[in-house]
Amino acid sequence: MMITHYDFLAMNEAEQYEAVWKGTFLGDRREAGLWIQCYSLESFYVEVYYDADANRLERIRSFTKIDQLAPYLGPGN
């Protein structure tokens, strides 16, 4: 079943995290002491913010614009 960005936004946080693990991992980066992992789900993207020191998921953010993938492209994007 295809999940849309609107479907994802309507989910509660636990359902969103479950959906992310079915997506395609694109890359990760560090920012403000957190690991941020990016996943592709159908026609949108999701970032999962993880605090490795505390071993907990901090937040989740979804977006549809590909220009927001720039932080994962490395130097000189």
PDB file of N, CA, C and O in Angstrom:
ATOM      1  N   MET A   1       0.839  -1.188   0.000  1.00  0.00           N
ATOM      2  CA  MET A   1       0.000   0.000   0.000  1.00  0.00           C
ATOM      3  C   MET A   1       0.878   1.242   0.000  1.00  0.00           C
ATOM      4  O   MET A   1       1.802   1.360   0.805  1.00  0.00           O
ATOM      5  N   MET A   2       0.587   2.156  -0.896  1.00  0.00           N
ATOM      6  CA  MET A   2       1.345   3.392  -0.992  1.00  0.00           C
ATOM      7  C   MET A   2       0.914   4.365   0.105  1.00  0.00           C
ATOM      8  O   MET A   2      -0.276   4.577   0.341  1.00  0.00           O
ATOM      9  N   ILE A   3       1.896   4.939   0.757  1.00  0.00           N
ATOM     10  CA  ILE A   3       1.613   5.919   1.796  1.00  0.00           C
ATOM     11  C   ILE A   3       1.917   7.309   1.226  1.00  0.00           C
ATOM     12  O   ILE A   3       2.974   7.524   0.634  1.00  0.00           O
ATOM     13  N   THR A   4       1.010   8.225   1.402  1.00  0.00           N
ATOM     14  CA  THR A   4       1.227   9.596   0.943  1.00  0.00           C
ATOM     15  C   THR A   4       1.756  10.440   2.094  1.00  0.00           C
ATOM     16  O   THR A   4       1.705  10.037   3.256  1.00  0.00           O
ATOM     17  N   HIS A   5       2.257  11.604   1.752  1.00  0.00           N
ATOM     18  CA  HIS A   5       2.743  12.513   2.786  1.00  0.00           C
ATOM     19  C   HIS A   5       1.596  12.899   3.720  1.00  0.00           C
ATOM     20  O   HIS A   5       1.794  13.014   4.929  1.00  0.00           O
ATOM     21  N   TYR A   6       0.421  13.096   3.174  1.00  0.00           N
ATOM     22  CA  TYR A   6      -0.746  13.437   4.005  1.00  0.00           C
ATOM     23  C   TYR A   6      -1.112  12.294   4.947  1.00  0.00           C
ATOM     24  O   TYR A   6      -1.467  12.532   6.101  1.00  0.00           O
ATOM     25  N   ASP A   7      -1.027  11.051   4.460  1.00  0.00           N
ATOM     26  CA  ASP A   7      -1.263   9.891   5.332  1.00  0.00           C
ATOM     27  C   ASP A   7      -0.271   9.898   6.493  1.00  0.00           C
ATOM     28  O   ASP A   7      -0.636   9.681   7.648  1.00  0.00           O
ATOM     29  N   PHE A   8       0.997  10.154   6.152  1.00  0.00           N
ATOM     30  CA  PHE A   8       2.051  10.159   7.155  1.00  0.00           C
ATOM     31  C   PHE A   8       1.799  11.234   8.209  1.00  0.00           C
ATOM     32  O   PHE A   8       1.947  10.982   9.405  1.00  0.00           O
ATOM     33  N   LEU A   9       1.424  12.420   7.768  1.00  0.00           N
ATOM     34  CA  LEU A   9       1.169  13.518   8.708  1.00  0.00           C
ATOM     35  C   LEU A   9      -0.015  13.221   9.629  1.00  0.00           C
ATOM     36  O   LEU A   9      -0.071  13.727  10.750  1.00  0.00           O
ATOM     37  N   ALA A  10      -0.956  12.406   9.160  1.00  0.00           N
ATOM     38  CA  ALA A  10      -2.136  12.067   9.961  1.00  0.00           C
ATOM     39  C   ALA A  10      -1.842  10.986  11.006  1.00  0.00           C
ATOM     40  O   ALA A  10      -2.649  10.757  11.907  1.00  0.00           O
ATOM     41  N   MET A  11      -0.690  10.324  10.887  1.00  0.00           N
ATOM     42  CA  MET A  11      -0.331   9.257  11.827  1.00  0.00           C
ATOM     43  C   MET A  11       0.148   9.841  13.150  1.00  0.00           C
ATOM     44  O   MET A  11       0.618  10.977  13.210  1.00  0.00           O
ATOM     45  N   ASN A  12       0.020   9.044  14.209  1.00  0.00           N
ATOM     46  CA  ASN A  12       0.627   9.469  15.468  1.00  0.00           C
ATOM     47  C   ASN A  12       2.132   9.176  15.378  1.00  0.00           C
ATOM     48  O   ASN A  12       2.585   8.521  14.439  1.00  0.00           O
ATOM     49  N   GLU A  13       2.891   9.660  16.349  1.00  0.00           N
ATOM     50  CA  GLU A  13       4.343   9.548  16.282  1.00  0.00           C
ATOM     51  C   GLU A  13       4.823   8.096  16.206  1.00  0.00           C
ATOM     52  O   GLU A  13       5.738   7.792  15.441  1.00  0.00           O
ATOM     53  N   ALA A  14       4.232   7.213  16.972  1.00  0.00           N
ATOM     54  CA  ALA A  14       4.633   5.799  16.949  1.00  0.00           C
ATOM     55  C   ALA A  14       4.406   5.197  15.558  1.00  0.00           C
ATOM     56  O   ALA A  14       5.246   4.444  15.067  1.00  0.00           O
ATOM     57  N   GLU A  15       3.297   5.519  14.935  1.00  0.00           N
ATOM     58  CA  GLU A  15       3.004   5.016  13.589  1.00  0.00           C
ATOM     59  C   GLU A  15       3.985   5.599  12.569  1.00  0.00           C
ATOM     60  O   GLU A  15       4.394   4.911  11.634  1.00  0.00           O
ATOM     61  N   GLN A  16       4.357   6.856  12.749  1.00  0.00           N
ATOM     62  CA  GLN A  16       5.324   7.480  11.845  1.00  0.00           C
ATOM     63  C   GLN A  16       6.669   6.779  11.922  1.00  0.00           C
ATOM     64  O   GLN A  16       7.273   6.486  10.891  1.00  0.00           O
ATOM     65  N   TYR A  17       7.151   6.504  13.141  1.00  0.00           N
ATOM     66  CA  TYR A  17       8.423   5.802  13.279  1.00  0.00           C
ATOM     67  C   TYR A  17       8.349   4.420  12.643  1.00  0.00           C
ATOM     68  O   TYR A  17       9.300   3.987  11.992  1.00  0.00           O
ATOM     69  N   GLU A  18       7.243   3.731  12.823  1.00  0.00           N
ATOM     70  CA  GLU A  18       7.071   2.401  12.219  1.00  0.00           C
ATOM     71  C   GLU A  18       7.126   2.496  10.693  1.00  0.00           C
ATOM     72  O   GLU A  18       7.741   1.651  10.044  1.00  0.00           O
ATOM     73  N   ALA A  19       6.496   3.502  10.126  1.00  0.00           N
ATOM     74  CA  ALA A  19       6.488   3.684   8.670  1.00  0.00           C
ATOM     75  C   ALA A  19       7.886   3.993   8.138  1.00  0.00           C
ATOM     76  O   ALA A  19       8.258   3.529   7.060  1.00  0.00           O
ATOM     77  N   VAL A  20       8.657   4.773   8.888  1.00  0.00           N
ATOM     78  CA  VAL A  20      10.000   5.155   8.445  1.00  0.00           C
ATOM     79  C   VAL A  20      10.877   3.933   8.235  1.00  0.00           C
ATOM     80  O   VAL A  20      11.626   3.874   7.260  1.00  0.00           O
ATOM     81  N   TRP A  21      10.798   2.961   9.126  1.00  0.00           N
ATOM     82  CA  TRP A  21      11.677   1.795   9.026  1.00  0.00           C
ATOM     83  C   TRP A  21      11.392   0.974   7.772  1.00  0.00           C
ATOM     84  O   TRP A  21      12.197   0.123   7.394  1.00  0.00           O
ATOM     85  N   LYS A  22      10.264   1.220   7.131  1.00  0.00           N
ATOM     86  CA  LYS A  22       9.936   0.527   5.873  1.00  0.00           C
ATOM     87  C   LYS A  22      10.429   1.311   4.660  1.00  0.00           C
ATOM     88  O   LYS A  22      10.334   0.847   3.524  1.00  0.00           O
ATOM     89  N   GLY A  23      10.961   2.513   4.922  1.00  0.00           N
ATOM     90  CA  GLY A  23      11.459   3.359   3.840  1.00  0.00           C
ATOM     91  C   GLY A  23      12.870   2.985   3.430  1.00  0.00           C
ATOM     92  O   GLY A  23      13.431   2.004   3.920  1.00  0.00           O
ATOM     93  N   THR A  24      13.436   3.765   2.536  1.00  0.00           N
ATOM     94  CA  THR A  24      14.795   3.559   2.042  1.00  0.00           C
ATOM     95  C   THR A  24      15.732   4.558   2.697  1.00  0.00           C
ATOM     96  O   THR A  24      15.529   5.767   2.594  1.00  0.00           O
ATOM     97  N   PHE A  25      16.765   4.051   3.374  1.00  0.00           N
ATOM     98  CA  PHE A  25      17.743   4.910   4.027  1.00  0.00           C
ATOM     99  C   PHE A  25      18.567   5.636   2.970  1.00  0.00           C
ATOM    100  O   PHE A  25      19.090   5.010   2.048  1.00  0.00           O
ATOM    101  N   LEU A  26      18.682   6.974   3.104  1.00  0.00           N
ATOM    102  CA  LEU A  26      19.435   7.767   2.133  1.00  0.00           C
ATOM    103  C   LEU A  26      20.776   8.251   2.666  1.00  0.00           C
ATOM    104  O   LEU A  26      21.737   8.371   1.906  1.00  0.00           O
ATOM    105  N   GLY A  27      20.849   8.527   3.955  1.00  0.00           N
ATOM    106  CA  GLY A  27      22.100   9.029   4.508  1.00  0.00           C
ATOM    107  C   GLY A  27      21.893   9.580   5.893  1.00  0.00           C
ATOM    108  O   GLY A  27      20.772   9.668   6.393  1.00  0.00           O
ATOM    109  N   ASP A  28      23.024   9.956   6.517  1.00  0.00           N
ATOM    110  CA  ASP A  28      22.911  10.561   7.840  1.00  0.00           C
ATOM    111  C   ASP A  28      23.902  11.708   7.974  1.00  0.00           C
ATOM    112  O   ASP A  28      24.810  11.870   7.159  1.00  0.00           O
ATOM    113  N   ARG A  29      23.706  12.488   9.009  1.00  0.00           N
ATOM    114  CA  ARG A  29      24.574  13.629   9.285  1.00  0.00           C
ATOM    115  C   ARG A  29      24.472  13.940  10.768  1.00  0.00           C
ATOM    116  O   ARG A  29      23.573  13.458  11.457  1.00  0.00           O
ATOM    117  N   ARG A  30      25.406  14.755  11.252  1.00  0.00           N
ATOM    118  CA  ARG A  30      25.378  15.189  12.658  1.00  0.00           C
ATOM    119  C   ARG A  30      25.097  16.676  12.698  1.00  0.00           C
ATOM    120  O   ARG A  30      25.602  17.452  11.887  1.00  0.00           O
ATOM    121  N   GLU A  31      24.277  17.051  13.665  1.00  0.00           N
ATOM    122  CA  GLU A  31      23.960  18.470  13.849  1.00  0.00           C
ATOM    123  C   GLU A  31      23.538  18.669  15.294  1.00  0.00           C
ATOM    124  O   GLU A  31      22.700  17.931  15.812  1.00  0.00           O
ATOM    125  N   ALA A  32      24.121  19.672  15.944  1.00  0.00           N
ATOM    126  CA  ALA A  32      23.759  20.030  17.318  1.00  0.00           C
ATOM    127  C   ALA A  32      23.786  18.817  18.257  1.00  0.00           C
ATOM    128  O   ALA A  32      22.927  18.681  19.128  1.00  0.00           O
ATOM    129  N   GLY A  33      24.781  17.937  18.072  1.00  0.00           N
ATOM    130  CA  GLY A  33      24.929  16.779  18.944  1.00  0.00           C
ATOM    131  C   GLY A  33      23.987  15.626  18.652  1.00  0.00           C
ATOM    132  O   GLY A  33      23.971  14.644  19.394  1.00  0.00           O
ATOM    133  N   LEU A  34      23.201  15.724  17.590  1.00  0.00           N
ATOM    134  CA  LEU A  34      22.254  14.663  17.232  1.00  0.00           C
ATOM    135  C   LEU A  34      22.656  14.025  15.909  1.00  0.00           C
ATOM    136  O   LEU A  34      23.231  14.682  15.040  1.00  0.00           O
ATOM    137  N   TRP A  35      22.352  12.751  15.767  1.00  0.00           N
ATOM    138  CA  TRP A  35      22.445  12.087  14.470  1.00  0.00           C
ATOM    139  C   TRP A  35      21.105  12.273  13.784  1.00  0.00           C
ATOM    140  O   TRP A  35      20.053  12.079  14.393  1.00  0.00           O
ATOM    141  N   ILE A  36      21.145  12.645  12.530  1.00  0.00           N
ATOM    142  CA  ILE A  36      19.919  12.820  11.752  1.00  0.00           C
ATOM    143  C   ILE A  36      20.007  11.867  10.564  1.00  0.00           C
ATOM    144  O   ILE A  36      20.910  11.965   9.733  1.00  0.00           O
ATOM    145  N   GLN A  37      19.051  10.947  10.503  1.00  0.00           N
ATOM    146  CA  GLN A  37      19.011   9.979   9.414  1.00  0.00           C
ATOM    147  C   GLN A  37      17.877  10.343   8.478  1.00  0.00           C
ATOM    148  O   GLN A  37      16.784  10.705   8.913  1.00  0.00           O
ATOM    149  N   CYS A  38      18.149  10.244   7.195  1.00  0.00           N
ATOM    150  CA  CYS A  38      17.142  10.599   6.193  1.00  0.00           C
ATOM    151  C   CYS A  38      16.686   9.342   5.451  1.00  0.00           C
ATOM    152  O   CYS A  38      17.493   8.502   5.051  1.00  0.00           O
ATOM    153  N   TYR A  39      15.369   9.243   5.281  1.00  0.00           N
ATOM    154  CA  TYR A  39      14.743   8.116   4.589  1.00  0.00           C
ATOM    155  C   TYR A  39      13.814   8.629   3.496  1.00  0.00           C
ATOM    156  O   TYR A  39      13.237   9.711   3.611  1.00  0.00           O
ATOM    157  N   SER A  40      13.681   7.852   2.455  1.00  0.00           N
ATOM    158  CA  SER A  40      12.726   8.128   1.386  1.00  0.00           C
ATOM    159  C   SER A  40      11.539   7.195   1.566  1.00  0.00           C
ATOM    160  O   SER A  40      11.699   5.982   1.706  1.00  0.00           O
ATOM    161  N   LEU A  41      10.339   7.783   1.561  1.00  0.00           N
ATOM    162  CA  LEU A  41       9.096   7.009   1.640  1.00  0.00           C
ATOM    163  C   LEU A  41       8.208   7.465   0.491  1.00  0.00           C
ATOM    164  O   LEU A  41       7.650   8.561   0.519  1.00  0.00           O
ATOM    165  N   GLU A  42       8.087   6.618  -0.506  1.00  0.00           N
ATOM    166  CA  GLU A  42       7.238   6.915  -1.660  1.00  0.00           C
ATOM    167  C   GLU A  42       7.625   8.261  -2.278  1.00  0.00           C
ATOM    168  O   GLU A  42       8.664   8.357  -2.930  1.00  0.00           O
ATOM    169  N   SER A  43       6.805   9.306  -2.084  1.00  0.00           N
ATOM    170  CA  SER A  43       7.032  10.599  -2.733  1.00  0.00           C
ATOM    171  C   SER A  43       7.426  11.698  -1.754  1.00  0.00           C
ATOM    172  O   SER A  43       7.240  12.880  -2.042  1.00  0.00           O
ATOM    173  N   PHE A  44       7.969  11.318  -0.602  1.00  0.00           N
ATOM    174  CA  PHE A  44       8.410  12.316   0.374  1.00  0.00           C
ATOM    175  C   PHE A  44       9.575  11.759   1.178  1.00  0.00           C
ATOM    176  O   PHE A  44       9.960  10.599   1.027  1.00  0.00           O
ATOM    177  N   TYR A  45      10.120  12.599   2.026  1.00  0.00           N
ATOM    178  CA  TYR A  45      11.310  12.247   2.802  1.00  0.00           C
ATOM    179  C   TYR A  45      11.047  12.466   4.282  1.00  0.00           C
ATOM    180  O   TYR A  45      10.210  13.282   4.669  1.00  0.00           O
ATOM    181  N   VAL A  46      11.781  11.717   5.104  1.00  0.00           N
ATOM    182  CA  VAL A  46      11.622  11.829   6.553  1.00  0.00           C
ATOM    183  C   VAL A  46      13.001  11.864   7.202  1.00  0.00           C
ATOM    184  O   VAL A  46      13.880  11.069   6.867  1.00  0.00           O
ATOM    185  N   GLU A  47      13.173  12.790   8.128  1.00  0.00           N
ATOM    186  CA  GLU A  47      14.379  12.836   8.941  1.00  0.00           C
ATOM    187  C   GLU A  47      14.033  12.361  10.344  1.00  0.00           C
ATOM    188  O   GLU A  47      13.027  12.767  10.926  1.00  0.00           O
ATOM    189  N   VAL A  48      14.893  11.487  10.877  1.00  0.00           N
ATOM    190  CA  VAL A  48      14.745  10.995  12.246  1.00  0.00           C
ATOM    191  C   VAL A  48      15.932  11.543  13.041  1.00  0.00           C
ATOM    192  O   VAL A  48      17.089  11.305  12.693  1.00  0.00           O
ATOM    193  N   TYR A  49      15.630  12.273  14.102  1.00  0.00           N
ATOM    194  CA  TYR A  49      16.651  12.888  14.956  1.00  0.00           C
ATOM    195  C   TYR A  49      16.893  11.975  16.154  1.00  0.00           C
ATOM    196  O   TYR A  49      15.974  11.661  16.911  1.00  0.00           O
ATOM    197  N   TYR A  50      18.165  11.551  16.312  1.00  0.00           N
ATOM    198  CA  TYR A  50      18.516  10.570  17.328  1.00  0.00           C
ATOM    199  C   TYR A  50      19.630  11.106  18.224  1.00  0.00           C
ATOM    200  O   TYR A  50      20.654  11.581  17.731  1.00  0.00           O
ATOM    201  N   ASP A  51      19.431  11.030  19.525  1.00  0.00           N
ATOM    202  CA  ASP A  51      20.440  11.419  20.508  1.00  0.00           C
ATOM    203  C   ASP A  51      21.161  10.147  20.944  1.00  0.00           C
ATOM    204  O   ASP A  51      20.633   9.365  21.735  1.00  0.00           O
ATOM    205  N   ALA A  52      22.376   9.947  20.419  1.00  0.00           N
ATOM    206  CA  ALA A  52      23.128   8.726  20.710  1.00  0.00           C
ATOM    207  C   ALA A  52      23.567   8.665  22.168  1.00  0.00           C
ATOM    208  O   ALA A  52      23.612   7.583  22.754  1.00  0.00           O
ATOM    209  N   ASP A  53      23.890   9.809  22.759  1.00  0.00           N
ATOM    210  CA  ASP A  53      24.326   9.822  24.161  1.00  0.00           C
ATOM    211  C   ASP A  53      23.215   9.351  25.094  1.00  0.00           C
ATOM    212  O   ASP A  53      23.467   8.601  26.037  1.00  0.00           O
ATOM    213  N   ALA A  54      21.999   9.787  24.833  1.00  0.00           N
ATOM    214  CA  ALA A  54      20.850   9.400  25.659  1.00  0.00           C
ATOM    215  C   ALA A  54      20.161   8.145  25.128  1.00  0.00           C
ATOM    216  O   ALA A  54      19.273   7.599  25.782  1.00  0.00           O
ATOM    217  N   ASN A  55      20.575   7.681  23.926  1.00  0.00           N
ATOM    218  CA  ASN A  55      19.984   6.519  23.273  1.00  0.00           C
ATOM    219  C   ASN A  55      18.466   6.657  23.138  1.00  0.00           C
ATOM    220  O   ASN A  55      17.700   5.794  23.566  1.00  0.00           O
ATOM    221  N   ARG A  56      18.057   7.783  22.522  1.00  0.00           N
ATOM    222  CA  ARG A  56      16.616   7.987  22.321  1.00  0.00           C
ATOM    223  C   ARG A  56      16.353   8.785  21.046  1.00  0.00           C
ATOM    224  O   ARG A  56      17.158   9.610  20.616  1.00  0.00           O
ATOM    225  N   LEU A  57      15.205   8.504  20.473  1.00  0.00           N
ATOM    226  CA  LEU A  57      14.733   9.260  19.319  1.00  0.00           C
ATOM    227  C   LEU A  57      14.187  10.586  19.827  1.00  0.00           C
ATOM    228  O   LEU A  57      13.375  10.617  20.753  1.00  0.00           O
ATOM    229  N   GLU A  58      14.628  11.666  19.228  1.00  0.00           N
ATOM    230  CA  GLU A  58      14.233  12.999  19.682  1.00  0.00           C
ATOM    231  C   GLU A  58      13.010  13.539  18.948  1.00  0.00           C
ATOM    232  O   GLU A  58      12.076  14.059  19.559  1.00  0.00           O
ATOM    233  N   ARG A  59      13.037  13.406  17.632  1.00  0.00           N
ATOM    234  CA  ARG A  59      11.910  13.919  16.849  1.00  0.00           C
ATOM    235  C   ARG A  59      11.969  13.374  15.438  1.00  0.00           C
ATOM    236  O   ARG A  59      12.925  12.711  15.037  1.00  0.00           O
ATOM    237  N   ILE A  60      10.917  13.675  14.700  1.00  0.00           N
ATOM    238  CA  ILE A  60      10.800  13.216  13.323  1.00  0.00           C
ATOM    239  C   ILE A  60      10.278  14.398  12.500  1.00  0.00           C
ATOM    240  O   ILE A  60       9.436  15.166  12.964  1.00  0.00           O
ATOM    241  N   ARG A  61      10.790  14.531  11.272  1.00  0.00           N
ATOM    242  CA  ARG A  61      10.372  15.644  10.414  1.00  0.00           C
ATOM    243  C   ARG A  61      10.241  15.128   8.994  1.00  0.00           C
ATOM    244  O   ARG A  61      11.124  14.432   8.493  1.00  0.00           O
ATOM    245  N   SER A  62       9.144  15.469   8.351  1.00  0.00           N
ATOM    246  CA  SER A  62       8.938  15.040   6.968  1.00  0.00           C
ATOM    247  C   SER A  62       8.913  16.258   6.049  1.00  0.00           C
ATOM    248  O   SER A  62       8.597  17.371   6.468  1.00  0.00           O
ATOM    249  N   PHE A  63       9.256  16.012   4.783  1.00  0.00           N
ATOM    250  CA  PHE A  63       9.240  17.093   3.798  1.00  0.00           C
ATOM    251  C   PHE A  63       9.111  16.503   2.398  1.00  0.00           C
ATOM    252  O   PHE A  63       9.341  15.313   2.183  1.00  0.00           O
ATOM    253  N   THR A  64       8.739  17.357   1.456  1.00  0.00           N
ATOM    254  CA  THR A  64       8.549  16.905   0.075  1.00  0.00           C
ATOM    255  C   THR A  64       9.500  17.557  -0.915  1.00  0.00           C
ATOM    256  O   THR A  64       9.660  17.059  -2.030  1.00  0.00           O
ATOM    257  N   LYS A  65      10.126  18.646  -0.539  1.00  0.00           N
ATOM    258  CA  LYS A  65      10.987  19.385  -1.471  1.00  0.00           C
ATOM    259  C   LYS A  65      12.403  18.794  -1.478  1.00  0.00           C
ATOM    260  O   LYS A  65      13.050  18.688  -0.435  1.00  0.00           O
ATOM    261  N   ILE A  66      12.869  18.412  -2.671  1.00  0.00           N
ATOM    262  CA  ILE A  66      14.172  17.752  -2.764  1.00  0.00           C
ATOM    263  C   ILE A  66      15.327  18.678  -2.400  1.00  0.00           C
ATOM    264  O   ILE A  66      16.407  18.195  -2.060  1.00  0.00           O
ATOM    265  N   ASP A  67      15.133  19.991  -2.461  1.00  0.00           N
ATOM    266  CA  ASP A  67      16.224  20.889  -2.085  1.00  0.00           C
ATOM    267  C   ASP A  67      16.584  20.740  -0.604  1.00  0.00           C
ATOM    268  O   ASP A  67      17.675  21.135  -0.193  1.00  0.00           O
ATOM    269  N   GLN A  68      15.690  20.183   0.187  1.00  0.00           N
ATOM    270  CA  GLN A  68      15.966  19.964   1.607  1.00  0.00           C
ATOM    271  C   GLN A  68      16.872  18.749   1.838  1.00  0.00           C
ATOM    272  O   GLN A  68      17.240  18.447   2.973  1.00  0.00           O
ATOM    273  N   LEU A  69      17.225  18.060   0.752  1.00  0.00           N
ATOM    274  CA  LEU A  69      18.184  16.955   0.842  1.00  0.00           C
ATOM    275  C   LEU A  69      19.616  17.463   0.771  1.00  0.00           C
ATOM    276  O   LEU A  69      20.544  16.677   0.960  1.00  0.00           O
ATOM    277  N   ALA A  70      19.827  18.721   0.511  1.00  0.00           N
ATOM    278  CA  ALA A  70      21.164  19.303   0.343  1.00  0.00           C
ATOM    279  C   ALA A  70      22.141  18.945   1.464  1.00  0.00           C
ATOM    280  O   ALA A  70      23.301  18.663   1.166  1.00  0.00           O
ATOM    281  N   PRO A  71      21.732  18.943   2.744  1.00  0.00           N
ATOM    282  CA  PRO A  71      22.693  18.598   3.797  1.00  0.00           C
ATOM    283  C   PRO A  71      23.266  17.180   3.692  1.00  0.00           C
ATOM    284  O   PRO A  71      24.269  16.877   4.336  1.00  0.00           O
ATOM    285  N   TYR A  72      22.654  16.324   2.903  1.00  0.00           N
ATOM    286  CA  TYR A  72      23.117  14.944   2.751  1.00  0.00           C
ATOM    287  C   TYR A  72      24.015  14.752   1.526  1.00  0.00           C
ATOM    288  O   TYR A  72      24.534  13.662   1.289  1.00  0.00           O
ATOM    289  N   LEU A  73      24.185  15.806   0.769  1.00  0.00           N
ATOM    290  CA  LEU A  73      24.947  15.702  -0.471  1.00  0.00           C
ATOM    291  C   LEU A  73      26.429  15.962  -0.293  1.00  0.00           C
ATOM    292  O   LEU A  73      27.208  15.734  -1.218  1.00  0.00           O
ATOM    293  N   GLY A  74      26.830  16.429   0.862  1.00  0.00           N
ATOM    294  CA  GLY A  74      28.245  16.651   1.144  1.00  0.00           C
ATOM    295  C   GLY A  74      28.691  18.036   0.740  1.00  0.00           C
ATOM    296  O   GLY A  74      27.875  18.864   0.335  1.00  0.00           O
ATOM    297  N   PRO A  75      30.005  18.297   0.851  1.00  0.00           N
ATOM    298  CA  PRO A  75      30.555  19.625   0.529  1.00  0.00           C
ATOM    299  C   PRO A  75      30.346  20.001  -0.926  1.00  0.00           C
ATOM    300  O   PRO A  75      30.425  19.163  -1.824  1.00  0.00           O
ATOM    301  N   GLY A  76      30.083  21.254  -1.131  1.00  0.00           N
ATOM    302  CA  GLY A  76      29.938  21.759  -2.494  1.00  0.00           C
ATOM    303  C   GLY A  76      28.660  21.371  -3.178  1.00  0.00           C
ATOM    304  O   GLY A  76      28.600  21.342  -4.408  1.00  0.00           O
ATOM    305  N   ASN A  77      27.599  21.061  -2.386  1.00  0.00           N
ATOM    306  CA  ASN A  77      26.342  20.634  -2.992  1.00  0.00           C
ATOM    307  C   ASN A  77      25.885  21.735  -3.852  1.00  0.00           C
ATOM    308  O   ASN A  77      24.835  21.628  -4.485  1.00  0.00           O
TER     309      ASN A  77
END
